[in-house]
Amino acid sequence: MKTCCLVWEIPVIEGEHYNPIMNVIYMQKAKKFLNQLNRYFQDENMDWKCVLDHSACTYNEIFSSEHQAVIFAPEAKTRQWLYKKDFQKKDKDK
């Protein structure tokens, strides 16, 4: 199974969020998006699993060899994901 890393927002500096309220909001929205994305992969029988970046944009974790793709979604909403067709096309071509 291929793994992609979801980076929900890109903070100005890497590291943990300094504001606990922002961290809670970040995690709630990101987890909802991640669940929808993984449900979509499963419904379409795509060989992908997406994991959430918990490092708050630490480059070594995001670009590790464990991930075949990185999705940057700055405060995106589930319906605004623009790369769905690219994933479908690449997965069906194989």
NUTORPA-592927 format. One record per atom (N, C-alpha, C, O): residue in three letters; x, y, z. Coordinates in steps of 0.001 Angstrom, whole numbers, padded with zeros to 6 digits, always signed. Layout:
<rs>
ALAXYZ/...
</rs>
This chain:
<rs>
MET+000834-001179+000000/MET+000000+000000+000000/MET+000883+001248+000000/MET+001867+001333+000735/LYS+000511+002198-000832/LYS+001254+003452-000915/LYS+000770+004396+000184/LYS-000399+004377+000567/THR+001680+005212+000676/THR+001356+006125+001758/THR+001613+007560+001336/THR+002648+007872+000747/CYS+000664+008424+001643/CYS+000877+009853+001418/CYS+000770+010572+002759/CYS+000108+010096+003682/CYS+001415+011695+002849/CYS+001425+012487+004076/CYS+000607+013749+003841/CYS+000872+014496+002899/LEU-000376+013987+004682/LEU-001206+015177+004575/LEU-000655+016262+005488/LEU-000602+016096+006706/VAL-000249+017367+004890/VAL+000184+018546+005644/VAL-000955+019542+005536/VAL-001187+020116+004471/TRP-001661+019749+006627/TRP-002884+020541+006597/TRP-002615+022020+006398/TRP-003283+022666+005592/GLU-001666+022556+007106/GLU-001284+023953+006928/GLU+000216+024044+007116/GLU+000820+023200+007778/ILE+000805+025051+006544/ILE+002251+025186+006633/ILE+002559+026378+007528/ILE+002414+027523+007100/PRO+002983+026125+008768/PRO+003283+027242+009657/PRO+004527+028000+009197/PRO+005330+027500+008409/VAL+004660+029203+009706/VAL+005795+030037+009323/VAL+007114+029385+009718/VAL+008077+029410+008952/ILE+007157+028808+010899/ILE+008362+028103+011327/ILE+007982+026671+011658/ILE+006873+026399+012117/GLU+008905+025767+011422/GLU+008585+024371+011694/GLU+008585+024108+013189/GLU+009241+024818+013952/GLY+007865+023109+013595/GLY+007760+022753+015003/GLY+006311+022750+015438/GLY+005413+022991+014631/GLU+006082+022481+016694/GLU+004724+022380+017219/GLU+004045+023746+017253/GLU+004707+024780+017340/HIS+002714+023734+017184/HIS+001948+024975+017307/HIS+002154+025544+018705/HIS+002107+024806+019689/TYR+002377+026820+018798/TYR+002571+027449+020100/TYR+001246+027826+020745/TYR+001199+028069+021951/ASN+000185+027881+019979/ASN-001128+028248+020488/ASN-001976+026983+020618/ASN-002336+026388+019602/PRO-002307+026553+021847/PRO-003060+025294+022020/PRO-004433+025310+021366/PRO-004899+024268+020905/ILE-005089+026458+021314/ILE-006408+026538+020684/ILE-006283+026290+019186/ILE-007082+025555+018606/MET-005285+026899+018563/MET-005064+026675+017135/MET-004730+025214+016862/MET-005150+024661+015846/ASN-003985+024591+017755/ASN-003632+023187+017577/ASN-004878+022309+017598/ASN-004992+021384+016794/VAL-005813+022584+018504/VAL-007052+021804+018587/VAL-007869+021988+017311/VAL-008367+021014+016745/ILE-008008+023228+016858/ILE-008755+023498+015627/ILE-008084+022814+014444/ILE-008750+022195+013613/TYR-006769+022931+014374/TYR-005983+022300+013309/TYR-006236+020800+013279/TYR-006509+020237+012219/MET-006149+020151+014428/MET-006278+018697+014487/MET-007693+018242+014136/MET-007853+017241+013437/GLN-008716+018944+014598/GLN-010091+018537+014296/GLN-010376+018594+012801/GLN-010898+017637+012230/LYS-010038+019702+012173/LYS-010297+019851+010742/LYS-009459+018872+009933/LYS-009949+018255+008987/ALA-008206+018737+010306/ALA-007308+017855+009566/ALA-007750+016397+009669/ALA-007705+015669+008678/LYS-008173+015967+010844/LYS-008619+014580+011011/LYS-009887+014296+010204/LYS-010028+013215+009632/LYS-010805+015256+010155/LYS-012016+015073+009346/LYS-011655+014914+007870/LYS-012164+014026+007187/PHE-010778+015778+007394/PHE-010348+015714+006001/PHE-009638+014394+005723/PHE-009884+013756+004699/LEU-008762+013988+006630/LEU-008010+012743+006482/LEU-008948+011539+006431/LEU-008764+010646+005605/ASN-009937+011510+007297/ASN-010893+010400+007299/ASN-011674+010333+005992/ASN-011881+009249+005447/GLN-012106+011478+005490/GLN-012814+011511+004212/GLN-011918+011040+003072/GLN-012354+010291+002198/LEU-010688+011476+003088/LEU-009740+011101+002043/LEU-009482+009598+002057/LEU-009509+008958+001005/ASN-009233+009032+003224/ASN-008993+007591+003314/ASN-010248+006791+002974/ASN-010153+005715+002385/ARG-011411+007302+003336/ARG-012668+006641+002972/ARG-012837+006646+001456/ARG-013291+005658+000878/TYR-012477+007745+000818/TYR-012548+007829-000640/TYR-011606+006808-001282/TYR-011991+006098-002210/PHE-010375+006740-000784/PHE-009422+005760-001312/PHE-009978+004345-001186/PHE-009848+003537-002105/GLN-010595+004051-000050/GLN-011143+002718+000185/GLN-012343+002448-000728/GLN-012442+001368-001309/ASP-013243+003406-000858/ASP-014428+003238-001706/ASP-014065+003021-003166/ASP-014745+002282-003878/GLU-013004+003659-003607/GLU-012567+003553-005002/GLU-011543+002439-005217/GLU-010973+002318-006302/ASN-011310+001628-004188/ASN-010346+000524-004249/ASN-008966+000987-004706/ASN-008304+000319-005500/MET-008551+002123-004200/MET-007237+002659-004533/MET-006242+002184-003485/MET-006574+002082-002304/ASP-005053+001902-003911/ASP-004019+001364-003033/ASP-003252+002493-002336/ASP-002025+002559-002412/TRP-003987+003375-001660/TRP-003389+004517-000982/TRP-003911+004606+000444/TRP-005057+004258+000729/LYS-003056+005074+001320/LYS-003448+005406+002689/LYS-002768+006721+003027/LYS-001574+006894+002783/CYS-003525+007634+003583/CYS-002970+008939+003925/CYS-002809+009037+005437/CYS-003689+008625+006193/VAL-001686+009583+005867/VAL-001422+009800+007286/VAL-001262+011296+007516/VAL-000842+012033+006624/LEU-001596+011723+008699/LEU-001523+013136+009044/LEU-000131+013483+009548/LEU+000467+012736+010323/ASP+000371+014611+009104/ASP+001651+015113+009592/ASP+001448+015666+010995/ASP+000783+016686+011176/HIS+002020+014994+011987/HIS+001913+015448+013375/HIS+003091+016316+013780/HIS+003127+016824+014901/SER+004047+016493+012892/SER+005269+017215+013250/SER+005143+018716+013060/SER+006084+019449+013362/ALA+004007+019193+012569/ALA+003819+020614+012246/ALA+004869+021077+011259/ALA+005517+022106+011450/CYS+005024+020310+010218/CYS+005855+020677+009071/CYS+007357+020550+009322/CYS+008134+021387+008865/THR+007763+019520+010038/THR+009188+019235+010160/THR+009593+018498+008893/THR+009072+017422+008600/TYR+010510+019070+008155/TYR+010825+018590+006809/TYR+011285+017140+006765/TYR+010928+016416+005835/ASN+012062+016700+007741/ASN+012549+015318+007734/ASN+011410+014318+007814/ASN+011476+013253+007200/GLU+010378+014643+008556/GLU+009243+013725+008670/GLU+008370+013764+007420/GLU+007933+012722+006930/ILE+008118+014952+006910/ILE+007251+015077+005735/ILE+007853+014387+004521/ILE+007167+013648+003815/PHE+009123+014628+004282/PHE+009765+014096+003084/PHE+010533+012807+003361/PHE+011536+012530+002703/SER+010069+012018+004330/SER+010735+010747+004621/SER+010448+009742+003511/SER+009509+009906+002732/SER+011256+008722+003454/SER+011112+007710+002406/SER+009876+006830+002613/SER+009531+006042+001733/GLU+009214+006953+003753/GLU+008004+006172+004015/GLU+006821+006645+003168/GLU+005891+005879+002918/HIS+006856+007901+002729/HIS+005741+008479+001988/HIS+006068+008555+000504/HIS+007150+008997+000117/GLN+005124+008120-000322/GLN+005284+008217-001764/GLN+004750+009545-002303/GLN+005073+009932-003426/ALA+003942+010240-001514/ALA+003387+011529-001942/ALA+003158+012404-000720/ALA+002981+011911+000394/VAL+003165+013701-000948/VAL+002870+014675+000101/VAL+001753+015575-000421/VAL+001839+016106-001528/ILE+000714+015740+000378/ILE-000404+016598+000001/ILE-000398+017804+000932/ILE-000528+017663+002148/PHE-000246+018979+000356/PHE-000306+020210+001127/PHE-001711+020780+000984/PHE-002144+021093-000126/ALA-002420+020916+002089/ALA-003788+021429+002062/ALA-003911+022541+003092/ALA-004331+022287+004221/PRO-003554+023763+002730/PRO-003626+024848+003712/PRO-005066+025184+004071/PRO-005770+025858+003320/GLU-005485+024704+005227/GLU-006836+024914+005743/GLU-007901+024581+004712/GLU-008899+025292+004597/ALA-007698+023525+003975/ALA-008634+023125+002925/ALA-009893+022523+003528/ALA-009928+022150+004700/LYS-010917+022440+002705/LYS-012139+021756+003094/LYS-012262+020523+002209/LYS-011705+020478+001113/THR-012986+019535+002686/THR-013063+018255+001998/THR-013451+018404+000531/THR-012879+017720-000318/ARG-014371+019243+000218/ARG-014856+019376-001157/ARG-013909+020170-002049/ARG-014117+020240-003260/GLN-012890+020758-001476/GLN-011989+021584-002261/GLN-010714+020852-002650/GLN-009769+021483-003122/TRP-010664+019558-002467/TRP-009441+018823-002783/TRP-009315+018715-004291/TRP-010160+018097-004940/LEU-008288+019297-004851/LEU-008173+019420-006297/LEU-007418+018281-006962/LEU-007441+018167-008188/TYR-006759+017447-006199/TYR-005877+016448-006793/TYR-006532+015081-006923/TYR-005848+014108-007241/LYS-007825+014978-006690/LYS-008532+013700-006731/LYS-008375+013019-008084/LYS-008112+011818-008141/LYS-008530+013759-009159/LYS-008451+013166-010487/LYS-007043+012671-010791/LYS-006878+011655-011467/ASP-006026+013376-010301/ASP-004651+012928-010514/ASP-004404+011586-009835/ASP-003777+010703-010421/PHE-004891+011424-008603/PHE-004723+010159-007900/PHE-005474+009044-008620/PHE-004953+007940-008777/GLN-006698+009333-009058/GLN-007488+008322-009750/GLN-006785+007873-011018/GLN-006670+006675-011277/LYS-006322+008813-011796/LYS-005700+008495-013072/LYS-004430+007676-012875/LYS-004236+006667-013553/LYS-003570+008095-011963/LYS-002306+007394-011735/LYS-002544+005990-011206/LYS-001851+005049-011592/ASP-003537+005848-010311/ASP-003793+004538-009725/ASP-004414+003588-010742/ASP-004104+002397-010735/LYS-005280+004086-011613/LYS-005923+003236-012616/LYS-004973+002863-013741/LYS-005154+001833-014390/ASP-003957+003696-013981/ASP-002976+003397-015026/ASP-002096+002206-014659/ASP-001520+001565-015538/LYS-001991+001911-013377/LYS-001084+000830-012940/LYS-001737-000510-012921/LYS-001098-001504-012577/
</rs>
